[in-house]
Amino acid sequence: MRVNKKYSCLPAEEKGIHIINIRAIEDIGYDQHESTLLNSLSKNPDADCKYGLYFRDGKRKVDYILVYHYKKSSAGKTLARRAQHNDASLRSTKQDQPLPGKGVQLEMGESEPHMDYHEDDKRFRREEYEGNLVEAGLELERDEDTKIHGIGFVKIHAPWNVLCREAEFLKLKMPTKKMYQINQTHGLLKKINSVIQKITEPIQPKVAEHKPQTVKRLSYPFSREKQHLFDLSDKDSFFDSKTRSTIVYEILKRTTCTKAKYSMGITSLLANGVYSAAYPLHDGDYEGENVEPNDRKLLCEEWASYGVFYKYQPIDLVRKYFGEKIGLYFAWLGVYTQMLIPASIVGIIVFLYGCATVDENIPSMEMCDQRNNITMCPLCDKTCSYWKMSSACATARASHLFDNPATVFFSVFMALWAATFMEHWKRKQMRLNYRWDLTGFEEEEDHPRAEYEAKVLEKSLRKEHKHKETDKEKLTWKDRFPAYLTNFVSIIFMVSITWQNLKVLYGREVIESLSGGCGSKWLFPSEKNSSILLDNSLMFLIPVPSVPEVPKTDKNFEERLIFKAFLLKFVNAYTPIFYVAFFKGRFVGRPGDYVYIFHSFRMEECAPGGCLMELCIQLSIIMLGKQLIQNNLFEIGIPKMKKFIRYLKLKRRRSLDHEEHMKKKQRYEVDYNLEPFAGLTPEYMEMIIQFGFVTLFVASFPLAPLFALLNNIIEIRLDAKKFVTELRRPVAVRAKDIGIWYNILRGIGKLAVIINAFVISFTSDFIPRLVYLYMYSENGTMHGFVNHTLSSFNVSDFQAGTAPNDPLDLGYEVQICRYKDYREPPWSENKYDISKDFWAVLAARLAFVIVFQNLVMFMSEFVDWIIPDIPKDISQQIHKEKVLMVEVFMREEQGKLQMLETWKDKEKKKGENCNNHSPRLSRSRSGSLSSCHSYPLDV
């Protein structure tokens, strides 16, 4: 509440207004001129509270903010009820600045009261909920005198006793007074580490938390009975802002409101519109003149800036500000980006090898040789004519850049790389758990969801009505079977829609662009826009299948939601790639007997250079166009556009009063204009899909890791800038791992081995070349390979109405044309039947898949086994912490025993003194004994 001298001349009883709501007089219109003059001459009260970071007294820190919409009402009953509520809040909090703080919702200009029952219901719920928060020990202060018209803010502060109580309930590990030395390397390793530190010093962030530590405080779950173990010299900084907001959020979640439909906490109130937002505050501004140093400003300078893209991330500071869950995401993203560096280098070497050997590739030289004069069959009916194989020379030479023996080695390398990356992340995760005191942290089972409890109650009532039993019920698989069946059908339906849409969209553009094309042309931007539209529309339907299952806890609900979202994203992202790699050109038939869909549409063929080149083009467009450009533009543009729209809406609603316009915004007003935090699922999903592109089809595009590396360098700083400047501060969540995403990563890594084996065997010409080289080549070279893979067709065997309209397009009459397949020639007894060469190549392909898959799987498991999950030094430090903690408690017990022994000795000596005293009278003796034994002792 702002303190203005003008209020001293007004009686408290005027208009029946309570003294704590006297701020409403300014809204009514009293003494505006004097108020402005006195406010301009007096000290700005917002400076004492650091513009919203503290209560009006400038001492109590704001730990959380609740935001609500309100409408002014003139109902007398409402005013009286609010005054009574203010009295109760004042008595309960015993503070000079009670909960209502500012702004009675009163207008004197209205002739008749306007009753809004919906708004009154919301206000009653807020009053009850805030009263329950006060009973839980929190301190509240209201502010409706803001620049945002119609928006009220409730500031929440957690006092010391509440923080201690909740920290004990949550088993938060806090640093104790005990410090110990961290084991350091010796000898050669110490020198190597010293050299590495000097080399990497320019790329280290300039933050205190990132410097190597030689000592560490021993941590222990906070206990009010053992407060002497902790350093409580500065109680204001013992619990940092992240921990304080976490504690307040836990209270908000479990505090109930019985007037709501479900007796739940802040989540249901936000869903029902009782409150419009709830968030902790940022530490301060991150830019501008005279900005006080804070963690947010430091993060903006050393982390959320594109100028420091070459530096390591200050992960410890990120965890300190945003919590462990967000810190683990950025740590995982940093490890993934670092591991892409060696993969990118090897991929570039493989690509350069293809460039260096392209002129030595005999099959492409034969295709480019004009002297061969090979006439190929038409690629479509009627409109397409015969064509020369030499016209596909550029495609054949380009395909060698990615379809060469080095790609097989690169596929094996990437499979081992994926296994190494997973092991490296597990070790990094254990190091972070040790540094962040999460080694003994176990996530407690969440409370059952309201929907689950409602279903269980319904089942128990139904069973009690039938059998008169009152045992505690739970949902079994029989109860969920209809939901599972419905979900399965829904998922299959969504996947089929995705498949059919993308199969049509990605069908023809590459072959038509490469071959000069016949038939309809497809535009890539429209296809991509359609894919994005389908992706976004399906994302809205993802929560629907999870609802009928009624998962027990929020964690189970979130994991099922993530898995289903990933499933649909997987199908939407990889369907065109799978189609080109494994389906396109496989079921086309042959000239004279093509396969038709609906008796009209002919199945499309691969380009003369093979489907691998088309697959490479698809991957390059996705990695460069979608991942590197489109996603980053969307992540930059969409938050800024939403922020601008929100700014325009608030500007329309804002008062035109000059004083209000010139007033500096409070911290909670500025944060309210930011975008709400929507969770880490979109961020993880984008990176997991990219990880799939890097590993699943890397045999066809060795440059995928390079494009992923470039994208992630931008992605890290883009996400950092978004978290620091564009989003409200999220509630810190404790977590010791990345959850279900790790299992998804492992599944993609296993699937990548199988898919790469099939890509090398069936999509590329690697296996047919080996078969020809060792079985059919006369001189042990690849000469004659192109002719060996082509079959002959007599043009007189064309079906009626399918022959080219212009058979003399090449300038001569064609009698025999060639097509890519292993079939008998037209002069054979079994003309156009599959030849023996086809079965030999198929057997070799299947054998390669089996050998490659088992060999690479074995090597990956060997890497997984040989690299320990927990680093040896971390294991030693964890054991050392346990030993030190036992020593601390042993010393504490010894101190208690010594104190007890000392007390017993004193008691014994005093008893002896009483016995040795000469009694005068028995009555005086008994009195002295009683007085001796009742003597007060300080223990």
Sequence and secondary structure as in RCSB ss.txt:
>XXXX:A:sequence
MRVNKKYSCLPAEEKGIHIINIRAIEDIGYDQHESTLLNSLSKNPDADCKYGLYFRDGKRKVDYILVYHYKKSSA
GKTLARRAQHNDASLRSTKQDQPLPGKGVQLEMGESEPHMDYHEDDKRFRREEYEGNLVEAGLELERDEDTKIHG
IGFVKIHAPWNVLCREAEFLKLKMPTKKMYQINQTHGLLKKINSVIQKITEPIQPKVAEHKPQTVKRLSYPFSRE
KQHLFDLSDKDSFFDSKTRSTIVYEILKRTTCTKAKYSMGITSLLANGVYSAAYPLHDGDYEGENVEPNDRKLLC
EEWASYGVFYKYQPIDLVRKYFGEKIGLYFAWLGVYTQMLIPASIVGIIVFLYGCATVDENIPSMEMCDQRNNIT
MCPLCDKTCSYWKMSSACATARASHLFDNPATVFFSVFMALWAATFMEHWKRKQMRLNYRWDLTGFEEEEDHPRA
EYEAKVLEKSLRKEHKHKETDKEKLTWKDRFPAYLTNFVSIIFMVSITWQNLKVLYGREVIESLSGGCGSKWLFP
SEKNSSILLDNSLMFLIPVPSVPEVPKTDKNFEERLIFKAFLLKFVNAYTPIFYVAFFKGRFVGRPGDYVYIFHS
FRMEECAPGGCLMELCIQLSIIMLGKQLIQNNLFEIGIPKMKKFIRYLKLKRRRSLDHEEHMKKKQRYEVDYNLE
PFAGLTPEYMEMIIQFGFVTLFVASFPLAPLFALLNNIIEIRLDAKKFVTELRRPVAVRAKDIGIWYNILRGIGK
LAVIINAFVISFTSDFIPRLVYLYMYSENGTMHGFVNHTLSSFNVSDFQAGTAPNDPLDLGYEVQICRYKDYREP
PWSENKYDISKDFWAVLAARLAFVIVFQNLVMFMSEFVDWIIPDIPKDISQQIHKEKVLMVEVFMREEQGKLQML
ETWKDKEKKKGENCNNHSPRLSRSRSGSLSSCHSYPLDV
>XXXX:A:secstr
    GGGGGS TTGGG  GGGTTHHHHHTTTHHHHHHHHHHS  HHHHTTTTTB TTSSSB  EEEEEE      
HHHHHHHHHHHHHHHHHH  SS TT S     SS SS    HHHHHHHHHHHHHHHHHHHTT EEEEE  SSSTT
EEEEEEE  HHHHHHHHHHHT EEEEEEEEE     THHHHHHHHHHHHHGGGS S GGGS  SEEEEEEE  GG
GGGGB  S HHHHS HHHHHHHHHHHHHH   TTSSS   HHHHHHTTSSSEEE   SS SSSTT    HHHHHH
HHTS GGGTTS   HHHHHHHH HHHHHHHHHHHHHHHHHHHHHHHHHHHHHHHHHTGGG HHHHHHH GGG  E
E  SSSSS   EEGGGGHHHHHHHHTTSSHHHHHHHHHHHHHHHHHHHHHHHHHHHHHHHTT TT         H
HHHHHHHHHHHHHHHHH         HHHHHHHHHHHHHHHHHHHHHHHHHHHHHTSSHHHHHHH   S    HH
HHHHHHHHHHHHHHHHTHHHHHHH  SSHHHHHHHHHHHHHHHHHHHHHHHHHIIIIITTTS EETTEE EETTT
EE     TT HHHHHHHHHHIIIIIIIIIIHHHHHHHHHHHHHHHHHHHHHHHS   HHHHHS   HHHHHHTSB
    SHHHHHHHHHHHHHHHHTTTT TTHHHHHHHHHHHHHHHHHHIIIIIB        SS THHHHHHHHHHH
HHHHHHHHIIIIISSHHHHHHIIIII SSSSSTTHHHHHEEEEEGGG  TT S S TTTTSS  SEEEEES B  
TTSTTTTSB HHHHHHHHHHHHHHHHHHHHHHHHHHHHHHHS SS HHHHHHHHHHHHHHHHHHHHHHHHHHHHH
HHHHHHHHHHHHHHHHS  S HHHHHHHHHHHHT     
